[in-house]
Amino acid sequence: MSVTPAVHAALIHAMDRLLAGEPQHSDGSLTVASLAREAGISRATAYRATEALEAFRQRVDERTSGPDVPATLRERIRELQGELREARRARHEEITDLRRSVDTLAQHVQVLTLDNERLRAEFAQQGTVTAFPGPIIQNPRRVEPA
């Protein structure tokens, strides 16, 4: 053990509270991050407490694979974990696509702005455009959905 006895004791007490379903300082999930939060220490310190972590993992495994948890429930947990992974993957792809769209639209705005500036300069040289003191804001036309 490379942590102090006080840290080890804090982890054991935190583990007992988490496994009893009575968290005081965390969301109650059975993770090392939650255990560290419950014990009031950093995750890095928790990871150095190898004995306490081994005990925690063993007790979590016993709790989730014991005879009180039916096989169908364990299967359902695996299914839900797979669905969660798939949803996260899909969300990541959607965010990536949206970021690409934003970049493309920003480039279009830049091109249109430059084109607008060029046209204003041409018309100003020809004397056919009267410059207004600020941008003209028109009411946008309402486009009905198809």
PANU-452297 format. One line per 5 residues: number of its first residue (from 1); their letters; for each residue x, y, z of N, C-alpha, C. Coordinates in nm, 2 decimals. Example, Ala and Ser with C-alpha at 12.3 -4.5 7.8 and 13.67 -1.06 7.14 Angstrom:
! residues 2
1	AS	1.32 -0.57 0.78 1.23 -0.45 0.78 1.32 -0.33 0.78  1.28 -0.22 0.71 1.37 -0.11 0.71 1.29 0.00 0.79
END
This chain:
! residues 146
1	MSVTP	0.09 -0.12 0.00 0.00 0.00 0.00 0.09 0.12 0.00  0.06 0.21 -0.10 0.15 0.33 -0.10 0.07 0.46 -0.06  -0.03 0.44 0.02 -0.11 0.55 0.07 -0.11 0.54 0.23  -0.14 0.65 0.29 -0.14 0.65 0.43 -0.25 0.57 0.49  -0.24 0.52 0.61 -0.35 0.45 0.68 -0.48 0.53 0.68
6	AVHAA	-0.47 0.66 0.70 -0.59 0.74 0.70 -0.67 0.74 0.57  -0.59 0.74 0.46 -0.65 0.74 0.32 -0.71 0.60 0.30  -0.64 0.50 0.34 -0.69 0.36 0.32 -0.82 0.35 0.40  -0.83 0.39 0.52 -0.95 0.38 0.60 -1.06 0.46 0.54  -1.03 0.58 0.48 -1.13 0.66 0.42 -1.19 0.59 0.30
11	LIHAM	-1.10 0.52 0.22 -1.15 0.45 0.11 -1.24 0.33 0.15  -1.20 0.26 0.26 -1.28 0.15 0.30 -1.42 0.19 0.35  -1.42 0.31 0.43 -1.55 0.36 0.47 -1.64 0.40 0.35  -1.57 0.47 0.26 -1.64 0.51 0.14 -1.70 0.39 0.06  -1.62 0.29 0.05 -1.66 0.16 -0.02 -1.78 0.11 0.05
16	DRLLA	-1.78 0.10 0.18 -1.89 0.05 0.26 -2.02 0.13 0.23  -2.01 0.26 0.23 -2.12 0.35 0.20 -2.18 0.32 0.06  -2.09 0.32 -0.04 -2.13 0.30 -0.18 -2.20 0.17 -0.20  -2.14 0.06 -0.14 -2.20 -0.07 -0.16 -2.33 -0.09 -0.08  -2.35 -0.01 0.02 -2.47 -0.01 0.10 -2.58 0.08 0.03
21	GEPQH	-2.54 0.15 -0.07 -2.63 0.24 -0.14 -2.66 0.36 -0.06  -2.57 0.41 0.02 -2.58 0.53 0.10 -2.47 0.63 0.08  -2.45 0.67 -0.04 -2.34 0.77 -0.07 -2.37 0.90 0.00  -2.27 0.97 0.04 -2.28 1.10 0.11 -2.22 1.21 0.02  -2.12 1.18 -0.06 -2.05 1.28 -0.14 -2.04 1.25 -0.29
26	SDGSL	-2.11 1.15 -0.34 -2.09 1.12 -0.48 -2.23 1.08 -0.53  -2.24 1.04 -0.66 -2.36 1.00 -0.72 -2.40 0.85 -0.68  -2.31 0.78 -0.62 -2.34 0.64 -0.58 -2.30 0.54 -0.68  -2.25 0.58 -0.79 -2.21 0.48 -0.89 -2.09 0.40 -0.84  -2.08 0.28 -0.88 -1.97 0.19 -0.83 -1.85 0.20 -0.92
31	TVASL	-1.79 0.31 -0.92 -1.67 0.34 -1.00 -1.56 0.39 -0.91  -1.43 0.38 -0.96 -1.32 0.44 -0.88 -1.33 0.59 -0.86  -1.38 0.66 -0.96 -1.40 0.80 -0.95 -1.50 0.83 -0.84  -1.61 0.76 -0.84 -1.71 0.78 -0.73 -1.65 0.74 -0.60  -1.58 0.64 -0.59 -1.52 0.59 -0.46 -1.42 0.70 -0.41
36	AREAG	-1.34 0.76 -0.50 -1.25 0.86 -0.46 -1.32 0.99 -0.41  -1.43 1.03 -0.48 -1.51 1.14 -0.45 -1.57 1.12 -0.31  -1.62 1.00 -0.29 -1.69 0.96 -0.16 -1.59 0.97 -0.05  -1.46 0.93 -0.08 -1.36 0.92 0.03 -1.30 1.06 0.05  -1.33 1.15 -0.04 -1.27 1.29 -0.03 -1.12 1.30 -0.07
41	ISRAT	-1.08 1.21 -0.17 -0.95 1.21 -0.22 -0.95 1.22 -0.37  -0.83 1.24 -0.43 -0.82 1.25 -0.57 -0.82 1.11 -0.63  -0.86 1.10 -0.76 -0.86 0.97 -0.82 -0.72 0.91 -0.83  -0.62 1.00 -0.85 -0.48 0.96 -0.85 -0.44 0.89 -0.72  -0.48 0.95 -0.61 -0.45 0.89 -0.48 -0.52 0.76 -0.47
46	AYRAT	-0.65 0.75 -0.51 -0.72 0.63 -0.50 -0.66 0.52 -0.58  -0.60 0.55 -0.70 -0.54 0.45 -0.78 -0.41 0.40 -0.72  -0.35 0.48 -0.63 -0.23 0.43 -0.56 -0.26 0.33 -0.44  -0.39 0.33 -0.40 -0.43 0.24 -0.29 -0.47 0.11 -0.35  -0.38 0.03 -0.40 -0.40 -0.09 -0.47 -0.48 -0.19 -0.39
51	EALEA	-0.45 -0.20 -0.26 -0.52 -0.30 -0.18 -0.67 -0.27 -0.17  -0.70 -0.14 -0.14 -0.83 -0.10 -0.13 -0.91 -0.11 -0.26  -0.84 -0.08 -0.37 -0.91 -0.09 -0.50 -0.94 -0.23 -0.53  -0.85 -0.32 -0.50 -0.87 -0.46 -0.53 -0.99 -0.51 -0.45  -1.00 -0.47 -0.32 -1.11 -0.51 -0.24 -1.24 -0.45 -0.30
56	FRQRV	-1.24 -0.33 -0.34 -1.36 -0.26 -0.40 -1.40 -0.34 -0.52  -1.31 -0.36 -0.61 -1.35 -0.43 -0.74 -1.40 -0.57 -0.71  -1.34 -0.64 -0.61 -1.39 -0.78 -0.58 -1.53 -0.77 -0.52  -1.56 -0.67 -0.43 -1.69 -0.66 -0.38 -1.79 -0.62 -0.48  -1.75 -0.53 -0.57 -1.85 -0.50 -0.68 -1.88 -0.62 -0.77
61	DERTS	-1.77 -0.69 -0.80 -1.79 -0.81 -0.88 -1.89 -0.91 -0.81  -1.86 -0.93 -0.68 -1.95 -1.03 -0.61 -2.09 -0.98 -0.61  -2.11 -0.85 -0.60 -2.24 -0.79 -0.59 -2.32 -0.81 -0.72  -2.24 -0.78 -0.83 -2.31 -0.79 -0.96 -2.32 -0.93 -1.03  -2.24 -1.02 -0.97 -2.25 -1.15 -1.04 -2.29 -1.26 -0.94
66	GPDVP	-2.33 -1.22 -0.82 -2.38 -1.32 -0.72 -2.51 -1.39 -0.76  -2.55 -1.48 -0.68 -2.67 -1.55 -0.71 -2.80 -1.47 -0.70  -2.79 -1.35 -0.63 -2.91 -1.27 -0.62 -2.94 -1.19 -0.75  -2.85 -1.19 -0.84 -2.87 -1.12 -0.97 -2.89 -1.22 -1.08  -3.02 -1.23 -1.12 -3.05 -1.34 -1.22 -2.97 -1.32 -1.35
71	ATLRE	-2.95 -1.43 -1.42 -2.87 -1.42 -1.55 -2.94 -1.33 -1.65  -3.07 -1.33 -1.65 -3.14 -1.24 -1.75 -3.11 -1.10 -1.72  -3.10 -1.06 -1.59 -3.07 -0.92 -1.56 -2.93 -0.89 -1.60  -2.83 -0.98 -1.58 -2.70 -0.95 -1.63 -2.69 -0.94 -1.78  -2.77 -1.02 -1.85 -2.78 -1.00 -1.99 -2.84 -0.87 -2.03
76	RIREL	-2.94 -0.83 -1.96 -3.01 -0.70 -1.99 -2.91 -0.58 -1.97  -2.83 -0.60 -1.86 -2.73 -0.49 -1.83 -2.63 -0.49 -1.95  -2.58 -0.60 -2.00 -2.49 -0.60 -2.11 -2.56 -0.54 -2.24  -2.69 -0.57 -2.26 -2.76 -0.51 -2.38 -2.76 -0.36 -2.36  -2.80 -0.31 -2.25 -2.81 -0.17 -2.23 -2.67 -0.10 -2.24
81	QGELR	-2.57 -0.17 -2.19 -2.43 -0.11 -2.21 -2.40 -0.10 -2.35  -2.43 -0.20 -2.43 -2.41 -0.20 -2.58 -2.49 -0.09 -2.64  -2.61 -0.07 -2.60 -2.70 0.04 -2.66 -2.64 0.17 -2.62  -2.59 0.19 -2.50 -2.53 0.31 -2.46 -2.40 0.34 -2.54  -2.32 0.24 -2.56 -2.20 0.26 -2.65 -2.24 0.31 -2.79
86	EARRA	-2.34 0.24 -2.85 -2.39 0.28 -2.98 -2.45 0.42 -2.99  -2.52 0.46 -2.88 -2.58 0.59 -2.88 -2.47 0.70 -2.87  -2.37 0.67 -2.79 -2.25 0.76 -2.78 -2.18 0.77 -2.91  -2.16 0.66 -2.98 -2.09 0.66 -3.11 -2.17 0.74 -3.21  -2.30 0.72 -3.21 -2.39 0.80 -3.30 -2.39 0.95 -3.27
91	RHEEI	-2.39 0.98 -3.14 -2.39 1.12 -3.10 -2.26 1.18 -3.15  -2.15 1.11 -3.13 -2.02 1.16 -3.17 -2.01 1.19 -3.32  -2.07 1.09 -3.40 -2.07 1.11 -3.55 -2.16 1.23 -3.58  -2.27 1.25 -3.51 -2.36 1.36 -3.54 -2.29 1.50 -3.51  -2.22 1.50 -3.40 -2.15 1.62 -3.36 -2.04 1.65 -3.46
96	TDLRR	-1.97 1.55 -3.51 -1.87 1.57 -3.61 -1.93 1.63 -3.74  -2.04 1.57 -3.78 -2.11 1.62 -3.90 -2.15 1.76 -3.89  -2.21 1.80 -3.77 -2.25 1.93 -3.75 -2.14 2.03 -3.75  -2.02 1.99 -3.69 -1.91 2.08 -3.69 -1.86 2.10 -3.83  -1.86 2.00 -3.92 -1.82 2.01 -4.06 -1.92 2.11 -4.13
101	SVDTL	-2.05 2.10 -4.10 -2.14 2.19 -4.16 -2.12 2.33 -4.12  -2.09 2.35 -3.99 -2.06 2.49 -3.94 -1.94 2.54 -4.01  -1.84 2.47 -4.02 -1.72 2.51 -4.09 -1.75 2.55 -4.24  -1.82 2.47 -4.31 -1.86 2.49 -4.45 -1.94 2.62 -4.46  -2.04 2.64 -4.37 -2.12 2.76 -4.37 -2.04 2.88 -4.34
106	AQHVQ	-1.95 2.87 -4.25 -1.86 2.99 -4.22 -1.78 3.03 -4.34  -1.73 2.93 -4.41 -1.66 2.96 -4.53 -1.75 3.03 -4.64  -1.87 2.98 -4.65 -1.96 3.04 -4.75 -1.99 3.19 -4.71  -2.01 3.21 -4.58 -2.03 3.35 -4.53 -1.91 3.44 -4.56  -1.79 3.38 -4.54 -1.67 3.46 -4.57 -1.67 3.49 -4.72
111	VLTLD	-1.69 3.40 -4.80 -1.69 3.42 -4.95 -1.79 3.53 -4.99  -1.91 3.51 -4.94 -2.02 3.61 -4.97 -1.99 3.75 -4.92  -1.92 3.76 -4.80 -1.88 3.89 -4.75 -1.78 3.95 -4.83  -1.68 3.87 -4.88 -1.58 3.93 -4.96 -1.64 3.97 -5.10  -1.73 3.89 -5.15 -1.79 3.92 -5.28 -1.87 4.05 -5.26
116	NERLR	-1.95 4.06 -5.16 -2.03 4.18 -5.13 -1.94 4.31 -5.12  -1.82 4.30 -5.05 -1.73 4.41 -5.04 -1.68 4.45 -5.18  -1.64 4.35 -5.26 -1.59 4.38 -5.39 -1.70 4.45 -5.48  -1.82 4.40 -5.47 -1.93 4.46 -5.55 -1.96 4.60 -5.50  -1.95 4.63 -5.37 -1.98 4.76 -5.32 -1.86 4.86 -5.37
121	AEFAQ	-1.74 4.81 -5.37 -1.63 4.89 -5.42 -1.65 4.92 -5.56  -1.69 4.82 -5.65 -1.71 4.85 -5.79 -1.81 4.95 -5.81  -1.93 4.93 -5.75 -2.04 5.02 -5.76 -2.01 5.16 -5.71  -1.93 5.17 -5.60 -1.89 5.30 -5.55 -1.80 5.37 -5.65  -1.72 5.30 -5.72 -1.63 5.37 -5.83 -1.71 5.42 -5.94
126	QGTVT	-1.82 5.34 -5.97 -1.91 5.38 -6.09 -2.00 5.49 -6.04  -2.02 5.51 -5.92 -2.11 5.62 -5.87 -2.25 5.58 -5.88  -2.28 5.46 -5.89 -2.42 5.41 -5.90 -2.48 5.37 -5.77  -2.40 5.37 -5.67 -2.45 5.32 -5.54 -2.44 5.43 -5.44  -2.54 5.45 -5.36 -2.53 5.55 -5.25 -2.51 5.47 -5.12
131	AFPGP	-2.40 5.51 -5.05 -2.37 5.44 -4.93 -2.46 5.49 -4.82  -2.51 5.39 -4.74 -2.60 5.42 -4.63 -2.51 5.42 -4.50  -2.56 5.49 -4.40 -2.47 5.49 -4.28 -2.45 5.36 -4.21  -2.53 5.26 -4.23 -2.51 5.13 -4.16 -2.57 5.02 -4.25  -2.57 4.90 -4.20 -2.62 4.79 -4.28 -2.77 4.81 -4.28
136	IIQNP	-2.83 4.77 -4.39 -2.97 4.77 -4.41 -3.03 4.63 -4.37  -3.12 4.63 -4.28 -3.17 4.51 -4.23 -3.31 4.50 -4.29  -3.34 4.40 -4.36 -3.47 4.37 -4.42 -3.54 4.26 -4.34  -3.67 4.26 -4.35 -3.74 4.15 -4.28 -3.72 4.03 -4.37  -3.68 3.92 -4.30 -3.66 3.80 -4.38 -3.79 3.75 -4.44
141	RRVEP	-3.78 3.69 -4.56 -3.90 3.63 -4.62 -3.93 3.50 -4.55  -4.05 3.48 -4.52 -4.09 3.35 -4.46 -4.10 3.24 -4.57  -4.03 3.13 -4.55 -4.03 3.02 -4.64 -4.11 2.91 -4.58  -4.22 2.88 -4.65 -4.31 2.77 -4.60 -4.24 2.64 -4.63  -4.26 2.54 -4.54 -4.20 2.41 -4.56 -4.27 2.34 -4.67
146	A	-4.20 2.26 -4.74 -4.25 2.19 -4.86 -4.33 2.07 -4.81
END
